[in-house]
Amino acid sequence: MSVEGDDRVLELLEDARNDEFETVINYQTNAAALAGVAAEEIADSLSADVQEELGHAEEIGERITQLGGQPKGSFDLEMGQEELQPPEDPTDVLSVIDGVIAAEEGAVETYRELIEVAEEAGDPVTEDFATELLADEEEHLAEFEGYRKEYED
């Protein structure tokens, strides 16, 4: 792996880890804040996804360390998931669904870029790892796109 490629791989891994932590916070917050019978299924799904997203963050941190990097602490995390902030109206399930879709689309984009950069850097382990994470995020995206369709009908 080239030094330049290594730096870019580490940067993308840190971005992904940051996003996973932010997603955990926002999924848990939305799961707790949503109200109403219609919200129960979405809240349960978000709660279930929290553990998977946290697992992603842990695994990414381990990969960063394996590559000689130092995972960032909370002071260095950058939060920016505007679409996934809890709605003022706790029964506004659709806005939460849209926020999840936006977050998952961002994760899919990050992991696709990481796969490409890892391949270019000659890092097949990170490439395979990112492919596994991509599959999980695409599954979450499809699930919430399905919820969106149900709520639109």
Residue frames as qw, qx, qy, qz and C-alpha x, y, z in Angstrom:
[[0.000, 0.892, 0.452, 0.000, 0.00, 0.00, 0.00],
 [0.397, 0.494, -0.033, 0.773, 1.36, 3.42, -0.92],
 [0.229, -0.236, -0.476, 0.815, 1.83, 6.09, 1.76],
 [0.257, 0.006, -0.135, -0.957, -0.58, 8.43, -0.04],
 [0.576, -0.219, -0.652, -0.442, -3.13, 5.64, -0.42],
 [0.465, -0.257, -0.738, 0.416, -2.68, 4.70, 3.22],
 [0.013, -0.141, -0.292, 0.946, -3.45, 8.27, 4.31],
 [0.451, -0.051, -0.321, -0.831, -6.59, 8.41, 2.18],
 [0.590, -0.225, -0.767, -0.115, -7.74, 4.98, 3.41],
 [0.332, -0.254, -0.641, 0.644, -7.25, 6.09, 7.02],
 [0.155, 0.066, 0.059, -0.984, -9.07, 9.36, 6.35],
 [0.563, -0.135, -0.496, -0.647, -12.07, 7.56, 4.86],
 [0.547, -0.245, -0.780, 0.179, -12.08, 5.03, 7.70],
 [0.147, -0.199, -0.475, 0.844, -12.15, 7.90, 10.20],
 [0.354, -0.015, -0.189, -0.916, -14.98, 9.58, 8.27],
 [0.612, -0.188, -0.683, -0.352, -16.95, 6.34, 8.27],
 [0.442, -0.237, -0.730, 0.464, -16.33, 5.75, 11.99],
 [0.054, 0.098, 0.229, -0.967, -17.43, 9.31, 12.76],
 [0.497, -0.069, -0.370, -0.781, -20.62, 8.81, 10.76],
 [0.582, -0.214, -0.783, -0.047, -21.36, 5.48, 12.44],
 [0.260, -0.232, -0.621, 0.702, -21.07, 7.06, 15.90],
 [0.236, 0.089, 0.035, -0.967, -23.30, 9.97, 14.88],
 [0.558, -0.118, -0.609, -0.551, -25.82, 7.54, 13.41],
 [0.446, -0.239, -0.811, 0.295, -25.89, 5.58, 16.68],
 [0.035, -0.219, -0.416, 0.882, -26.69, 8.77, 18.60],
 [0.381, 0.111, -0.180, -0.900, -29.40, 9.85, 16.18],
 [0.539, -0.139, -0.766, -0.322, -30.99, 6.42, 15.78],
 [0.346, -0.281, -0.773, 0.452, -31.18, 5.98, 19.55],
 [0.075, 0.218, 0.256, -0.939, -32.54, 9.51, 20.04],
 [0.470, 0.031, -0.394, -0.789, -35.19, 9.11, 17.35],
 [0.494, -0.183, -0.846, -0.078, -36.17, 5.66, 18.65],
 [0.234, -0.323, -0.668, 0.628, -36.72, 7.16, 22.10],
 [0.112, 0.259, 0.104, -0.954, -38.44, 10.33, 20.86],
 [0.324, -0.112, -0.651, -0.677, -40.90, 8.91, 18.32],
 [0.337, 0.126, 0.679, -0.640, -44.45, 8.57, 19.61],
 [0.677, 0.280, -0.043, -0.679, -47.64, 6.99, 18.41],
 [0.865, 0.058, 0.489, -0.100, -48.73, 3.58, 17.21],
 [0.736, 0.675, -0.025, 0.042, -47.41, 4.24, 13.70],
 [0.107, 0.843, -0.503, 0.160, -43.97, 4.99, 15.13],
 [0.785, -0.432, 0.427, -0.122, -43.48, 1.73, 17.00],
 [0.929, 0.258, 0.183, 0.193, -42.16, -0.31, 14.06],
 [0.450, 0.776, -0.186, 0.401, -39.72, 2.43, 13.04],
 [0.349, -0.777, 0.416, -0.320, -38.52, 2.96, 16.62],
 [0.902, -0.235, 0.361, -0.014, -37.98, -0.79, 17.04],
 [0.828, 0.474, 0.055, 0.296, -36.03, -0.96, 13.79],
 [0.172, 0.849, -0.295, 0.404, -33.85, 2.00, 14.78],
 [0.610, -0.633, 0.421, -0.224, -33.16, 0.45, 18.19],
 [0.953, 0.020, 0.276, 0.124, -32.13, -2.82, 16.55],
 [0.659, 0.655, -0.035, 0.367, -29.86, -1.00, 14.10],
 [0.234, -0.911, 0.290, -0.178, -28.06, 0.89, 16.90],
 [0.771, -0.432, 0.454, 0.110, -26.11, -2.21, 17.92],
 [0.816, 0.359, 0.305, 0.337, -25.12, -3.01, 14.34],
 [0.303, 0.885, -0.047, 0.351, -23.96, 0.56, 13.66],
 [0.448, -0.808, 0.370, -0.097, -22.01, 0.61, 16.93],
 [0.878, -0.120, 0.410, 0.215, -20.40, -2.66, 15.90],
 [0.643, 0.662, 0.124, 0.365, -19.37, -1.05, 12.62],
 [0.041, -0.936, 0.230, -0.264, -17.72, 1.83, 14.51],
 [0.703, -0.565, 0.432, 0.025, -15.85, -0.63, 16.74],
 [0.868, 0.174, 0.362, 0.293, -14.62, -2.69, 13.79],
 [0.443, 0.826, 0.017, 0.348, -13.56, 0.42, 11.89],
 [0.315, -0.878, 0.330, -0.142, -11.59, 1.60, 14.92],
 [0.826, -0.290, 0.454, 0.164, -9.82, -1.75, 15.03],
 [0.756, 0.486, 0.256, 0.356, -8.96, -1.50, 11.32],
 [0.120, 0.950, -0.141, 0.252, -7.60, 2.02, 11.79],
 [0.552, -0.700, 0.453, -0.015, -5.32, 0.70, 14.54],
 [0.880, 0.049, 0.415, 0.224, -4.24, -2.26, 12.39],
 [0.594, 0.688, 0.146, 0.391, -3.17, 0.20, 9.69],
 [0.562, -0.010, -0.217, 0.798, -1.08, 2.17, 12.18],
 [0.106, -0.584, -0.159, -0.789, -3.57, 4.96, 12.71],
 [0.082, -0.133, -0.688, 0.709, -5.03, 6.32, 15.93],
 [0.113, -0.646, -0.701, -0.281, -8.85, 6.37, 16.17],
 [0.023, -0.439, 0.080, -0.895, -10.20, 9.80, 17.08],
 [0.118, -0.318, -0.765, 0.548, -11.85, 10.56, 20.40],
 [0.082, 0.756, 0.646, -0.069, -15.11, 12.40, 20.95],
 [0.109, -0.756, -0.012, 0.646, -13.53, 15.88, 20.84],
 [0.101, -0.346, 0.612, 0.704, -12.52, 15.23, 17.23],
 [0.284, 0.432, 0.844, 0.142, -15.89, 13.95, 16.00],
 [0.134, 0.124, -0.192, -0.964, -17.74, 16.18, 13.56],
 [0.299, 0.446, 0.806, -0.249, -21.52, 16.03, 13.67],
 [0.141, 0.272, -0.303, -0.903, -23.55, 17.05, 10.65],
 [0.011, -0.298, -0.918, -0.261, -26.56, 14.77, 10.13],
 [0.248, 0.050, 0.128, -0.959, -29.09, 17.57, 9.90],
 [0.585, -0.069, -0.507, -0.629, -31.75, 15.39, 8.26],
 [0.621, -0.168, -0.763, 0.065, -31.62, 12.85, 11.08],
 [0.037, -0.152, 0.506, -0.848, -32.30, 15.25, 13.96],
 [0.038, 0.429, 0.871, -0.237, -35.43, 14.36, 15.95],
 [0.038, -0.538, -0.460, -0.705, -38.51, 16.11, 14.59],
 [0.196, -0.212, 0.340, -0.895, -40.33, 18.71, 16.69],
 [0.793, -0.077, 0.011, -0.604, -43.47, 16.61, 16.28],
 [0.323, -0.362, 0.871, -0.074, -42.71, 13.16, 17.75],
 [0.722, 0.321, 0.579, -0.200, -45.39, 11.62, 15.51],
 [0.476, 0.770, -0.259, -0.336, -43.61, 12.81, 12.33],
 [0.834, -0.156, 0.506, 0.155, -42.38, 9.36, 11.42],
 [0.723, 0.634, 0.186, 0.202, -41.86, 10.25, 7.76],
 [0.120, 0.930, -0.313, 0.152, -39.22, 12.88, 8.56],
 [0.581, -0.545, 0.605, 0.002, -37.29, 10.28, 10.57],
 [0.851, 0.248, 0.442, 0.137, -37.55, 7.78, 7.72],
 [0.511, 0.837, -0.014, 0.194, -36.25, 10.43, 5.31],
 [0.206, -0.860, 0.455, -0.101, -33.40, 11.21, 7.71],
 [0.765, -0.258, 0.585, 0.076, -32.44, 7.55, 7.93],
 [0.780, 0.531, 0.279, 0.178, -32.48, 7.27, 4.15],
 [0.246, 0.928, -0.221, 0.172, -30.18, 10.31, 3.87],
 [0.448, -0.690, 0.566, -0.055, -27.79, 8.87, 6.47],
 [0.829, -0.003, 0.550, 0.101, -27.72, 5.46, 4.82],
 [0.656, 0.730, 0.102, 0.164, -27.16, 7.00, 1.38],
 [0.010, -0.907, 0.402, -0.125, -24.20, 8.87, 2.85],
 [0.649, -0.438, 0.622, -0.002, -22.81, 5.67, 4.34],
 [0.846, 0.357, 0.380, 0.113, -23.22, 3.83, 1.03],
 [0.436, 0.877, -0.116, 0.166, -21.35, 6.61, -0.75],
 [0.274, -0.797, 0.529, -0.098, -18.53, 6.58, 1.83],
 [0.756, -0.217, 0.616, 0.041, -18.08, 2.81, 1.67],
 [0.779, 0.571, 0.222, 0.134, -18.10, 2.80, -2.14],
 [0.234, 0.907, -0.304, 0.176, -15.37, 5.44, -2.11],
 [0.505, -0.623, 0.592, -0.083, -13.42, 3.50, 0.52],
 [0.888, 0.133, 0.434, 0.076, -13.60, 0.34, -1.60],
 [0.622, 0.756, 0.018, 0.205, -12.21, 2.23, -4.59],
 [0.021, -0.882, 0.419, -0.213, -9.44, 3.97, -2.62],
 [0.701, -0.432, 0.564, -0.055, -8.44, 0.75, -0.83],
 [0.881, 0.341, 0.295, 0.144, -8.23, -1.06, -4.16],
 [0.440, 0.846, -0.145, 0.264, -6.06, 1.71, -5.62],
 [0.256, -0.796, 0.494, -0.238, -3.87, 1.63, -2.50],
 [0.579, 0.268, -0.769, 0.036, -3.35, -2.12, -2.75],
 [0.228, -0.198, 0.712, -0.634, -5.22, -2.83, 0.50],
 [0.469, -0.154, -0.748, -0.443, -7.46, -5.85, -0.17],
 [0.268, -0.304, -0.810, 0.424, -8.29, -6.35, 3.52],
 [0.122, 0.368, 0.287, -0.876, -9.83, -2.89, 3.86],
 [0.359, 0.109, -0.521, -0.767, -11.48, -3.31, 0.46],
 [0.415, -0.224, -0.872, -0.134, -13.17, -6.54, 1.58],
 [0.167, -0.358, -0.651, 0.648, -14.07, -5.04, 4.96],
 [0.208, 0.285, 0.005, -0.936, -15.66, -1.99, 3.31],
 [0.397, -0.037, -0.712, -0.578, -17.59, -4.30, 0.97],
 [0.321, -0.344, -0.860, 0.197, -19.11, -6.08, 3.98],
 [0.029, -0.417, -0.406, 0.813, -20.06, -2.76, 5.57],
 [0.256, 0.150, -0.380, -0.876, -21.52, -1.56, 2.27],
 [0.360, -0.224, -0.854, -0.300, -23.76, -4.62, 2.13],
 [0.215, -0.455, -0.715, 0.486, -25.09, -3.88, 5.63],
 [0.060, 0.399, 0.112, -0.908, -25.77, -0.23, 4.78],
 [0.296, 0.030, -0.606, -0.738, -27.49, -1.12, 1.50],
 [0.308, -0.358, -0.881, 0.000, -29.72, -3.50, 3.47],
 [0.105, -0.505, -0.498, 0.697, -30.64, -0.71, 5.92],
 [0.140, 0.266, -0.245, -0.922, -31.27, 1.66, 3.02],
 [0.315, -0.145, -0.787, -0.510, -33.59, -0.80, 1.28],
 [0.239, -0.441, -0.809, 0.306, -35.47, -1.41, 4.54],
 [0.022, -0.541, -0.324, 0.776, -36.16, 2.29, 5.09],
 [0.202, 0.143, -0.488, -0.837, -36.98, 2.91, 1.43],
 [0.287, -0.312, -0.881, -0.209, -39.61, 0.19, 1.95],
 [0.155, -0.544, -0.610, 0.555, -40.94, 1.99, 5.03],
 [0.059, 0.350, -0.096, -0.930, -41.08, 5.22, 3.04],
 [0.256, -0.079, -0.721, -0.639, -43.11, 3.56, 0.31],
 [0.262, -0.454, -0.843, 0.120, -45.53, 2.18, 2.91],
 [0.112, -0.553, -0.395, 0.725, -46.01, 5.63, 4.44],
 [0.108, 0.235, -0.344, -0.903, -46.55, 7.25, 1.03],
 [0.225, -0.213, -0.846, -0.433, -49.28, 4.75, 0.08]]
